[in-house]
Amino acid sequence: MPTEENTPEKRRLAQETKDERQVWYFLAYFLFGIHVIAFVMIYAVRHAK
C-alpha cells in the first residue's frame, strides 16, 4: 500500500508545481532582460552624437 505522498497523483502534482515555478522564473528573467536591453538601447540613442 503506497504512502500518501508517493501516490502517482501526488507525484504528478508536485512535478507540475515545480515545472510551473520554473516557467514563472523563466518568464521573470526574460521580461527583466528585455527591460535591461531596452534601457541600454534608450541610453545609447539619447547619448548618440
mmCIF file of the N, C-alpha and C atoms, coordinates in Angstrom:
data_MODEL
# 
_entry.id   MODEL 
# 
loop_
_atom_site.group_PDB 
_atom_site.id 
_atom_site.type_symbol 
_atom_site.label_atom_id 
_atom_site.label_alt_id 
_atom_site.label_comp_id 
_atom_site.label_asym_id 
_atom_site.label_entity_id 
_atom_site.label_seq_id 
_atom_site.pdbx_PDB_ins_code 
_atom_site.Cartn_x 
_atom_site.Cartn_y 
_atom_site.Cartn_z 
_atom_site.occupancy 
_atom_site.B_iso_or_equiv 
_atom_site.pdbx_formal_charge 
_atom_site.auth_seq_id 
_atom_site.auth_comp_id 
_atom_site.auth_asym_id 
_atom_site.auth_atom_id 
_atom_site.pdbx_PDB_model_num 
ATOM 1   N N  . MET A 1 1  ? 0.846  -1.194 0.000   1.00 0.00 ? 1  MET A N  1 
ATOM 2   C CA . MET A 1 1  ? 0.000  0.000  0.000   1.00 0.00 ? 1  MET A CA 1 
ATOM 3   C C  . MET A 1 1  ? 0.890  1.257  0.000   1.00 0.00 ? 1  MET A C  1 
ATOM 4   N N  . PRO A 1 2  ? 0.759  2.100  -1.054  1.00 0.00 ? 2  PRO A N  1 
ATOM 5   C CA . PRO A 1 2  ? 1.630  3.282  -1.126  1.00 0.00 ? 2  PRO A CA 1 
ATOM 6   C C  . PRO A 1 2  ? 1.275  4.304  -0.054  1.00 0.00 ? 2  PRO A C  1 
ATOM 7   N N  . THR A 1 3  ? 2.301  4.978  0.420   1.00 0.00 ? 3  THR A N  1 
ATOM 8   C CA . THR A 1 3  ? 2.034  6.048  1.386   1.00 0.00 ? 3  THR A CA 1 
ATOM 9   C C  . THR A 1 3  ? 1.402  7.224  0.657   1.00 0.00 ? 3  THR A C  1 
ATOM 10  N N  . GLU A 1 4  ? 0.831  8.125  1.410   1.00 0.00 ? 4  GLU A N  1 
ATOM 11  C CA . GLU A 1 4  ? 0.040  9.203  0.807   1.00 0.00 ? 4  GLU A CA 1 
ATOM 12  C C  . GLU A 1 4  ? 0.861  10.094 -0.110  1.00 0.00 ? 4  GLU A C  1 
ATOM 13  N N  . GLU A 1 5  ? 2.119  10.401 0.263   1.00 0.00 ? 5  GLU A N  1 
ATOM 14  C CA . GLU A 1 5  ? 2.876  11.325 -0.585  1.00 0.00 ? 5  GLU A CA 1 
ATOM 15  C C  . GLU A 1 5  ? 3.537  10.638 -1.780  1.00 0.00 ? 5  GLU A C  1 
ATOM 16  N N  . ASN A 1 6  ? 3.419  9.316  -1.879  1.00 0.00 ? 6  ASN A N  1 
ATOM 17  C CA . ASN A 1 6  ? 4.017  8.609  -3.017  1.00 0.00 ? 6  ASN A CA 1 
ATOM 18  C C  . ASN A 1 6  ? 2.985  8.154  -4.037  1.00 0.00 ? 6  ASN A C  1 
ATOM 19  N N  . THR A 1 7  ? 1.744  8.565  -3.899  1.00 0.00 ? 7  THR A N  1 
ATOM 20  C CA . THR A 1 7  ? 0.749  8.183  -4.895  1.00 0.00 ? 7  THR A CA 1 
ATOM 21  C C  . THR A 1 7  ? 1.075  8.899  -6.205  1.00 0.00 ? 7  THR A C  1 
ATOM 22  N N  . PRO A 1 8  ? 0.735  8.281  -7.325  1.00 0.00 ? 8  PRO A N  1 
ATOM 23  C CA . PRO A 1 8  ? 1.036  8.919  -8.632  1.00 0.00 ? 8  PRO A CA 1 
ATOM 24  C C  . PRO A 1 8  ? 0.438  10.328 -8.746  1.00 0.00 ? 8  PRO A C  1 
ATOM 25  N N  . GLU A 1 9  ? -0.770 10.516 -8.192  1.00 0.00 ? 9  GLU A N  1 
ATOM 26  C CA . GLU A 1 9  ? -1.413 11.832 -8.262  1.00 0.00 ? 9  GLU A CA 1 
ATOM 27  C C  . GLU A 1 9  ? -0.593 12.887 -7.518  1.00 0.00 ? 9  GLU A C  1 
ATOM 28  N N  . LYS A 1 10 ? -0.123 12.545 -6.324  1.00 0.00 ? 10 LYS A N  1 
ATOM 29  C CA . LYS A 1 10 ? 0.687  13.497 -5.539  1.00 0.00 ? 10 LYS A CA 1 
ATOM 30  C C  . LYS A 1 10 ? 2.004  13.794 -6.246  1.00 0.00 ? 10 LYS A C  1 
ATOM 31  N N  . ARG A 1 11 ? 2.626  12.748 -6.806  1.00 0.00 ? 11 ARG A N  1 
ATOM 32  C CA . ARG A 1 11 ? 3.893  12.949 -7.526  1.00 0.00 ? 11 ARG A CA 1 
ATOM 33  C C  . ARG A 1 11 ? 3.687  13.837 -8.737  1.00 0.00 ? 11 ARG A C  1 
ATOM 34  N N  . ARG A 1 12 ? 2.607  13.590 -9.469  1.00 0.00 ? 12 ARG A N  1 
ATOM 35  C CA . ARG A 1 12 ? 2.322  14.397 -10.655 1.00 0.00 ? 12 ARG A CA 1 
ATOM 36  C C  . ARG A 1 12 ? 2.068  15.848 -10.262 1.00 0.00 ? 12 ARG A C  1 
ATOM 37  N N  . LEU A 1 13 ? 1.332  16.054 -9.194  1.00 0.00 ? 13 LEU A N  1 
ATOM 38  C CA . LEU A 1 13 ? 1.046  17.413 -8.733  1.00 0.00 ? 13 LEU A CA 1 
ATOM 39  C C  . LEU A 1 13 ? 2.329  18.124 -8.302  1.00 0.00 ? 13 LEU A C  1 
ATOM 40  N N  . ALA A 1 14 ? 3.196  17.421 -7.608  1.00 0.00 ? 14 ALA A N  1 
ATOM 41  C CA . ALA A 1 14 ? 4.461  18.025 -7.171  1.00 0.00 ? 14 ALA A CA 1 
ATOM 42  C C  . ALA A 1 14 ? 5.318  18.403 -8.381  1.00 0.00 ? 14 ALA A C  1 
ATOM 43  N N  . GLN A 1 15 ? 5.390  17.509 -9.378  1.00 0.00 ? 15 GLN A N  1 
ATOM 44  C CA . GLN A 1 15 ? 6.175  17.782 -10.581 1.00 0.00 ? 15 GLN A CA 1 
ATOM 45  C C  . GLN A 1 15 ? 5.577  18.969 -11.343 1.00 0.00 ? 15 GLN A C  1 
ATOM 46  N N  . GLU A 1 16 ? 4.249  19.007 -11.417 1.00 0.00 ? 16 GLU A N  1 
ATOM 47  C CA . GLU A 1 16 ? 3.578  20.103 -12.115 1.00 0.00 ? 16 GLU A CA 1 
ATOM 48  C C  . GLU A 1 16 ? 3.863  21.438 -11.441 1.00 0.00 ? 16 GLU A C  1 
ATOM 49  N N  . THR A 1 17 ? 3.814  21.450 -10.115 1.00 0.00 ? 17 THR A N  1 
ATOM 50  C CA . THR A 1 17 ? 4.095  22.672 -9.362  1.00 0.00 ? 17 THR A CA 1 
ATOM 51  C C  . THR A 1 17 ? 5.524  23.136 -9.616  1.00 0.00 ? 17 THR A C  1 
ATOM 52  N N  . LYS A 1 18 ? 6.458  22.187 -9.624  1.00 0.00 ? 18 LYS A N  1 
ATOM 53  C CA . LYS A 1 18 ? 7.863  22.521 -9.872  1.00 0.00 ? 18 LYS A CA 1 
ATOM 54  C C  . LYS A 1 18 ? 8.032  23.084 -11.289 1.00 0.00 ? 18 LYS A C  1 
ATOM 55  N N  . ASP A 1 19 ? 7.409  22.430 -12.260 1.00 0.00 ? 19 ASP A N  1 
ATOM 56  C CA . ASP A 1 19 ? 7.506  22.899 -13.648 1.00 0.00 ? 19 ASP A CA 1 
ATOM 57  C C  . ASP A 1 19 ? 6.916  24.300 -13.793 1.00 0.00 ? 19 ASP A C  1 
ATOM 58  N N  . GLU A 1 20 ? 5.767  24.528 -13.124 1.00 0.00 ? 20 GLU A N  1 
ATOM 59  C CA . GLU A 1 20 ? 5.119  25.839 -13.223 1.00 0.00 ? 20 GLU A CA 1 
ATOM 60  C C  . GLU A 1 20 ? 6.005  26.919 -12.611 1.00 0.00 ? 20 GLU A C  1 
ATOM 61  N N  . ARG A 1 21 ? 6.668  26.612 -11.505 1.00 0.00 ? 21 ARG A N  1 
ATOM 62  C CA . ARG A 1 21 ? 7.574  27.583 -10.873 1.00 0.00 ? 21 ARG A CA 1 
ATOM 63  C C  . ARG A 1 21 ? 8.722  27.899 -11.824 1.00 0.00 ? 21 ARG A C  1 
ATOM 64  N N  . GLN A 1 22 ? 9.260  26.887 -12.506 1.00 0.00 ? 22 GLN A N  1 
ATOM 65  C CA . GLN A 1 22 ? 10.365 27.127 -13.442 1.00 0.00 ? 22 GLN A CA 1 
ATOM 66  C C  . GLN A 1 22 ? 9.911  28.002 -14.604 1.00 0.00 ? 22 GLN A C  1 
ATOM 67  N N  . VAL A 1 23 ? 8.684  27.809 -15.059 1.00 0.00 ? 23 VAL A N  1 
ATOM 68  C CA . VAL A 1 23 ? 8.155  28.633 -16.154 1.00 0.00 ? 23 VAL A CA 1 
ATOM 69  C C  . VAL A 1 23 ? 8.046  30.085 -15.709 1.00 0.00 ? 23 VAL A C  1 
ATOM 70  N N  . TRP A 1 24 ? 7.557  30.317 -14.475 1.00 0.00 ? 24 TRP A N  1 
ATOM 71  C CA . TRP A 1 24 ? 7.433  31.689 -13.976 1.00 0.00 ? 24 TRP A CA 1 
ATOM 72  C C  . TRP A 1 24 ? 8.799  32.339 -13.802 1.00 0.00 ? 24 TRP A C  1 
ATOM 73  N N  . TYR A 1 25 ? 9.785  31.560 -13.302 1.00 0.00 ? 25 TYR A N  1 
ATOM 74  C CA . TYR A 1 25 ? 11.143 32.114 -13.170 1.00 0.00 ? 25 TYR A CA 1 
ATOM 75  C C  . TYR A 1 25 ? 11.700 32.490 -14.535 1.00 0.00 ? 25 TYR A C  1 
ATOM 76  N N  . PHE A 1 26 ? 11.507 31.592 -15.528 1.00 0.00 ? 26 PHE A N  1 
ATOM 77  C CA . PHE A 1 26 ? 11.985 31.885 -16.874 1.00 0.00 ? 26 PHE A CA 1 
ATOM 78  C C  . PHE A 1 26 ? 11.333 33.158 -17.408 1.00 0.00 ? 26 PHE A C  1 
ATOM 79  N N  . LEU A 1 27 ? 10.009 33.274 -17.218 1.00 0.00 ? 27 LEU A N  1 
ATOM 80  C CA . LEU A 1 27 ? 9.290  34.451 -17.693 1.00 0.00 ? 27 LEU A CA 1 
ATOM 81  C C  . LEU A 1 27 ? 9.792  35.720 -17.008 1.00 0.00 ? 27 LEU A C  1 
ATOM 82  N N  . ALA A 1 28 ? 10.027 35.637 -15.696 1.00 0.00 ? 28 ALA A N  1 
ATOM 83  C CA . ALA A 1 28 ? 10.505 36.806 -14.951 1.00 0.00 ? 28 ALA A CA 1 
ATOM 84  C C  . ALA A 1 28 ? 11.873 37.251 -15.450 1.00 0.00 ? 28 ALA A C  1 
ATOM 85  N N  . TYR A 1 29 ? 12.813 36.310 -15.605 1.00 0.00 ? 29 TYR A N  1 
ATOM 86  C CA . TYR A 1 29 ? 14.145 36.669 -16.092 1.00 0.00 ? 29 TYR A CA 1 
ATOM 87  C C  . TYR A 1 29 ? 14.083 37.209 -17.508 1.00 0.00 ? 29 TYR A C  1 
ATOM 88  N N  . PHE A 1 30 ? 13.220 36.611 -18.346 1.00 0.00 ? 30 PHE A N  1 
ATOM 89  C CA . PHE A 1 30 ? 13.090 37.050 -19.725 1.00 0.00 ? 30 PHE A CA 1 
ATOM 90  C C  . PHE A 1 30 ? 12.601 38.500 -19.780 1.00 0.00 ? 30 PHE A C  1 
ATOM 91  N N  . LEU A 1 31 ? 11.537 38.796 -19.026 1.00 0.00 ? 31 LEU A N  1 
ATOM 92  C CA . LEU A 1 31 ? 10.998 40.160 -19.040 1.00 0.00 ? 31 LEU A CA 1 
ATOM 93  C C  . LEU A 1 31 ? 11.995 41.150 -18.453 1.00 0.00 ? 31 LEU A C  1 
ATOM 94  N N  . PHE A 1 32 ? 12.697 40.758 -17.397 1.00 0.00 ? 32 PHE A N  1 
ATOM 95  C CA . PHE A 1 32 ? 13.720 41.624 -16.812 1.00 0.00 ? 32 PHE A CA 1 
ATOM 96  C C  . PHE A 1 32 ? 14.815 41.915 -17.842 1.00 0.00 ? 32 PHE A C  1 
ATOM 97  N N  . GLY A 1 33 ? 15.253 40.880 -18.555 1.00 0.00 ? 33 GLY A N  1 
ATOM 98  C CA . GLY A 1 33 ? 16.294 41.039 -19.576 1.00 0.00 ? 33 GLY A CA 1 
ATOM 99  C C  . GLY A 1 33 ? 15.860 41.960 -20.700 1.00 0.00 ? 33 GLY A C  1 
ATOM 100 N N  . ILE A 1 34 ? 14.609 41.820 -21.123 1.00 0.00 ? 34 ILE A N  1 
ATOM 101 C CA . ILE A 1 34 ? 14.076 42.688 -22.179 1.00 0.00 ? 34 ILE A CA 1 
ATOM 102 C C  . ILE A 1 34 ? 14.131 44.156 -21.737 1.00 0.00 ? 34 ILE A C  1 
ATOM 103 N N  . HIS A 1 35 ? 13.774 44.408 -20.470 1.00 0.00 ? 35 HIS A N  1 
ATOM 104 C CA . HIS A 1 35 ? 13.803 45.786 -19.984 1.00 0.00 ? 35 HIS A CA 1 
ATOM 105 C C  . HIS A 1 35 ? 15.226 46.324 -19.894 1.00 0.00 ? 35 HIS A C  1 
ATOM 106 N N  . VAL A 1 36 ? 16.161 45.507 -19.451 1.00 0.00 ? 36 VAL A N  1 
ATOM 107 C CA . VAL A 1 36 ? 17.563 45.936 -19.387 1.00 0.00 ? 36 VAL A CA 1 
ATOM 108 C C  . VAL A 1 36 ? 18.045 46.320 -20.786 1.00 0.00 ? 36 VAL A C  1 
ATOM 109 N N  . ILE A 1 37 ? 17.750 45.468 -21.762 1.00 0.00 ? 37 ILE A N  1 
ATOM 110 C CA . ILE A 1 37 ? 18.161 45.751 -23.143 1.00 0.00 ? 37 ILE A CA 1 
ATOM 111 C C  . ILE A 1 37 ? 17.508 47.043 -23.636 1.00 0.00 ? 37 ILE A C  1 
ATOM 112 N N  . ALA A 1 38 ? 16.207 47.216 -23.319 1.00 0.00 ? 38 ALA A N  1 
ATOM 113 C CA . ALA A 1 38 ? 15.501 48.422 -23.759 1.00 0.00 ? 38 ALA A CA 1 
ATOM 114 C C  . ALA A 1 38 ? 16.139 49.679 -23.159 1.00 0.00 ? 38 ALA A C  1 
ATOM 115 N N  . PHE A 1 39 ? 16.463 49.634 -21.849 1.00 0.00 ? 39 PHE A N  1 
ATOM 116 C CA . PHE A 1 39 ? 17.075 50.806 -21.223 1.00 0.00 ? 39 PHE A CA 1 
ATOM 117 C C  . PHE A 1 39 ? 18.456 51.100 -21.806 1.00 0.00 ? 39 PHE A C  1 
ATOM 118 N N  . VAL A 1 40 ? 19.219 50.076 -22.090 1.00 0.00 ? 40 VAL A N  1 
ATOM 119 C CA . VAL A 1 40 ? 20.540 50.277 -22.703 1.00 0.00 ? 40 VAL A CA 1 
ATOM 120 C C  . VAL A 1 40 ? 20.385 50.913 -24.082 1.00 0.00 ? 40 VAL A C  1 
ATOM 121 N N  . MET A 1 41 ? 19.403 50.433 -24.854 1.00 0.00 ? 41 MET A N  1 
ATOM 122 C CA . MET A 1 41 ? 19.193 50.994 -26.194 1.00 0.00 ? 41 MET A CA 1 
ATOM 123 C C  . MET A 1 41 ? 18.699 52.437 -26.108 1.00 0.00 ? 41 MET A C  1 
ATOM 124 N N  . ILE A 1 42 ? 17.814 52.732 -25.160 1.00 0.00 ? 42 ILE A N  1 
ATOM 125 C CA . ILE A 1 42 ? 17.349 54.114 -24.972 1.00 0.00 ? 42 ILE A CA 1 
ATOM 126 C C  . ILE A 1 42 ? 18.541 55.009 -24.605 1.00 0.00 ? 42 ILE A C  1 
ATOM 127 N N  . TYR A 1 43 ? 19.388 54.528 -23.689 1.00 0.00 ? 43 TYR A N  1 
ATOM 128 C CA . TYR A 1 43 ? 20.575 55.291 -23.288 1.00 0.00 ? 43 TYR A CA 1 
ATOM 129 C C  . TYR A 1 43 ? 21.473 55.548 -24.504 1.00 0.00 ? 43 TYR A C  1 
ATOM 130 N N  . ALA A 1 44 ? 21.676 54.500 -25.315 1.00 0.00 ? 44 ALA A N  1 
ATOM 131 C CA . ALA A 1 44 ? 22.547 54.633 -26.485 1.00 0.00 ? 44 ALA A CA 1 
ATOM 132 C C  . ALA A 1 44 ? 21.980 55.655 -27.477 1.00 0.00 ? 44 ALA A C  1 
ATOM 133 N N  . VAL A 1 45 ? 20.692 55.616 -27.703 1.00 0.00 ? 45 VAL A N  1 
ATOM 134 C CA . VAL A 1 45 ? 20.071 56.538 -28.668 1.00 0.00 ? 45 VAL A CA 1 
ATOM 135 C C  . VAL A 1 45 ? 20.136 57.974 -28.142 1.00 0.00 ? 45 VAL A C  1 
ATOM 136 N N  . ARG A 1 46 ? 19.847 58.160 -26.870 1.00 0.00 ? 46 ARG A N  1 
ATOM 137 C CA . ARG A 1 46 ? 19.837 59.517 -26.296 1.00 0.00 ? 46 ARG A CA 1 
ATOM 138 C C  . ARG A 1 46 ? 21.233 60.123 -26.205 1.00 0.00 ? 46 ARG A C  1 
ATOM 139 N N  . HIS A 1 47 ? 22.261 59.268 -26.096 1.00 0.00 ? 47 HIS A N  1 
ATOM 140 C CA . HIS A 1 47 ? 23.608 59.789 -25.970 1.00 0.00 ? 47 HIS A CA 1 
ATOM 141 C C  . HIS A 1 47 ? 24.418 59.667 -27.256 1.00 0.00 ? 47 HIS A C  1 
ATOM 142 N N  . ALA A 1 48 ? 23.739 59.367 -28.350 1.00 0.00 ? 48 ALA A N  1 
ATOM 143 C CA . ALA A 1 48 ? 24.443 59.281 -29.634 1.00 0.00 ? 48 ALA A CA 1 
ATOM 144 C C  . ALA A 1 48 ? 24.849 60.688 -30.081 1.00 0.00 ? 48 ALA A C  1 
ATOM 145 N N  . LYS A 1 49 ? 25.983 60.772 -30.748 1.00 0.00 ? 49 LYS A N  1 
ATOM 146 C CA . LYS A 1 49 ? 26.466 62.082 -31.209 1.00 0.00 ? 49 LYS A CA 1 
ATOM 147 C C  . LYS A 1 49 ? 25.748 62.476 -32.486 1.00 0.00 ? 49 LYS A C  1 
# 
